[in-house]
Amino acid sequence: MISKKPLIKSFLEMYNSIMFKKIGIVYKESLSFDADISAHVETILSHSKELYFHESASDAPKDFPKLSKDELGDQSDLIIVFGGDGTMLSTARDFISYDIPIMGVNFGQVGFLTDSSENIISSNQSMMFLMIKLN
Protein backbone atom coordinates (compact mmCIF):
# COMPACT_ATOMS: atom_id res chain seq x y z
CA MET A 1 0.00 0.00 0.00
CA ILE A 2 1.32 3.44 -0.95
CA SER A 3 1.34 6.00 1.82
CA LYS A 4 -0.46 9.27 1.07
CA LYS A 5 1.63 11.29 3.55
CA PRO A 6 4.75 11.69 1.36
CA LEU A 7 2.58 12.69 -1.60
CA ILE A 8 0.68 15.27 0.43
CA LYS A 9 3.88 16.56 2.00
CA SER A 10 5.60 16.94 -1.38
CA PHE A 11 2.56 18.73 -2.80
CA LEU A 12 2.55 21.15 0.14
CA GLU A 13 6.28 21.74 -0.24
CA MET A 14 5.81 22.43 -3.96
CA TYR A 15 2.86 24.74 -3.30
CA ASN A 16 4.76 26.69 -0.67
CA SER A 17 7.80 27.01 -2.92
CA ILE A 18 5.82 28.51 -5.81
CA MET A 19 3.61 30.76 -3.74
CA PHE A 20 4.68 34.39 -3.77
CA LYS A 21 5.64 35.31 -0.24
CA LYS A 22 5.65 39.10 -0.66
CA ILE A 23 3.47 40.97 -3.14
CA GLY A 24 3.73 44.64 -3.97
CA ILE A 25 0.70 46.56 -5.22
CA VAL A 26 0.81 49.59 -7.51
CA TYR A 27 -2.36 51.20 -8.78
CA LYS A 28 -3.31 54.13 -10.94
CA GLU A 29 -3.85 57.27 -8.90
CA SER A 30 -7.37 57.76 -10.28
CA LEU A 31 -8.44 54.37 -8.86
CA SER A 32 -9.88 54.13 -5.37
CA PHE A 33 -8.74 51.48 -2.92
CA ASP A 34 -12.24 51.02 -1.50
CA ALA A 35 -14.07 50.97 -4.84
CA ASP A 36 -11.55 49.22 -7.08
CA ILE A 37 -8.75 47.44 -5.22
CA SER A 38 -10.09 46.21 -1.87
CA ALA A 39 -12.16 43.41 -3.40
CA HIS A 40 -8.95 41.80 -4.68
CA VAL A 41 -6.88 42.09 -1.50
CA GLU A 42 -8.35 39.03 0.25
CA THR A 43 -7.68 36.85 -2.79
CA ILE A 44 -4.16 38.22 -3.15
CA LEU A 45 -3.46 37.62 0.54
CA SER A 46 -4.53 33.97 0.16
CA HIS A 47 -1.47 33.58 -2.13
CA SER A 48 1.09 35.53 -0.16
CA LYS A 49 2.40 36.08 3.34
CA GLU A 50 2.88 39.83 3.08
CA LEU A 51 1.32 42.62 1.04
CA TYR A 52 2.88 46.01 0.42
CA PHE A 53 1.61 49.11 -1.34
CA HIS A 54 3.54 51.71 -3.25
CA GLU A 55 3.81 54.92 -1.26
CA SER A 56 1.55 56.68 -3.80
CA ALA A 57 -1.41 54.57 -2.58
CA SER A 58 -2.51 57.21 -0.09
CA ASP A 59 -5.97 55.71 0.44
CA ALA A 60 -4.77 52.13 1.12
CA PRO A 61 -5.43 50.87 4.67
CA LYS A 62 -2.87 51.67 7.35
CA ASP A 63 -2.62 47.89 8.07
CA PHE A 64 -0.33 47.50 5.05
CA PRO A 65 3.12 49.06 4.74
CA LYS A 66 3.54 51.75 2.11
CA LEU A 67 6.99 51.51 0.58
CA SER A 68 9.11 53.61 -1.72
CA LYS A 69 9.88 52.28 -5.19
CA ASP A 70 13.26 50.95 -4.07
CA GLU A 71 11.85 49.30 -0.94
CA LEU A 72 9.02 47.74 -2.96
CA GLY A 73 11.48 46.40 -5.54
CA ASP A 74 13.81 45.02 -2.88
CA GLN A 75 11.13 43.33 -0.79
CA SER A 76 8.56 42.02 -3.32
CA ASP A 77 8.47 38.67 -5.12
CA LEU A 78 5.77 39.97 -7.47
CA ILE A 79 4.35 43.37 -8.37
CA ILE A 80 0.66 43.56 -9.29
CA VAL A 81 -0.30 46.67 -11.24
CA PHE A 82 -3.91 47.85 -11.31
CA GLY A 83 -4.43 50.34 -14.14
CA GLY A 84 -4.04 50.63 -17.86
CA ASP A 85 -1.15 50.40 -20.29
CA GLY A 86 0.31 53.71 -19.13
CA THR A 87 0.43 52.55 -15.51
CA MET A 88 1.96 49.25 -16.62
CA LEU A 89 4.65 50.99 -18.69
CA SER A 90 5.47 53.39 -15.87
CA THR A 91 5.71 50.55 -13.35
CA ALA A 92 7.82 48.41 -15.70
CA ARG A 93 10.19 51.35 -16.16
CA ASP A 94 10.40 51.86 -12.37
CA PHE A 95 11.16 48.20 -11.63
CA ILE A 96 13.26 47.22 -14.65
CA SER A 97 16.40 46.84 -12.53
CA TYR A 98 14.72 44.35 -10.19
CA ASP A 99 14.40 40.69 -11.08
CA ILE A 100 10.71 40.31 -10.22
CA PRO A 101 7.67 39.56 -12.37
CA ILE A 102 5.05 42.24 -12.92
CA MET A 103 1.41 41.29 -13.50
CA GLY A 104 -0.96 43.89 -14.92
CA VAL A 105 -4.68 44.01 -14.20
CA ASN A 106 -6.52 46.09 -16.77
CA PHE A 107 -8.58 48.97 -15.43
CA GLY A 108 -7.88 51.07 -18.53
CA GLN A 109 -9.46 51.41 -21.95
CA VAL A 110 -7.14 49.42 -24.23
CA GLY A 111 -5.30 46.75 -22.25
CA PHE A 112 -2.59 45.65 -24.68
CA LEU A 113 0.02 45.31 -21.95
CA THR A 114 -2.01 44.27 -18.95
CA ASP A 115 -2.30 40.51 -18.53
CA SER A 116 -5.81 40.21 -17.22
CA SER A 117 -9.02 42.00 -16.49
CA GLU A 118 -10.39 42.56 -13.00
CA ASN A 119 -12.96 39.77 -13.60
CA ILE A 120 -10.24 37.22 -14.32
CA ILE A 121 -8.18 38.13 -11.30
CA SER A 122 -11.13 37.32 -9.04
CA SER A 123 -12.13 34.03 -10.64
CA ASN A 124 -8.86 32.45 -11.78
CA GLN A 125 -6.24 33.98 -9.55
CA SER A 126 -4.88 30.71 -8.15
CA MET A 127 -3.97 29.46 -11.60
CA MET A 128 -2.53 32.85 -12.59
CA PHE A 129 -0.22 32.93 -9.58
CA LEU A 130 1.09 29.46 -10.43
CA MET A 131 1.54 30.30 -14.13
CA ILE A 132 3.37 33.55 -13.43
CA LYS A 133 5.77 31.95 -10.96
CA LEU A 134 6.52 29.05 -13.30
CA ASN A 135 7.15 31.24 -16.35
NORVENKA-V206376 format. One record per pair of residues at least 12 apart in sequence whose ideal C-beta (glycine too) atoms are under 6 Angstrom apart, sorted by the first residue. I is the first residue (numbers start at 1). J is the second residue. Records with the same first field share a line. If there is no record, write none. Layout:
I=J, J
This chain:
18=133
19=47
20=48, 77, 78
21=49, 77
22=50, 75, 76, 77
23=44, 48, 51, 78
24=52, 72, 76, 79
25=53, 80
26=54, 81, 91
27=82, 83
28=83, 87
31=82, 107
33=59, 60
37=82
40=121
43=125
47=129
51=64
52=65, 67, 72
53=66
54=72
55=68
69=94
73=95, 98
76=100
78=101
79=95, 102
80=103
81=104
82=105, 107
83=107
84=108
85=108, 110, 112, 113
88=104, 113, 114
101=132
103=115, 132
105=118, 121
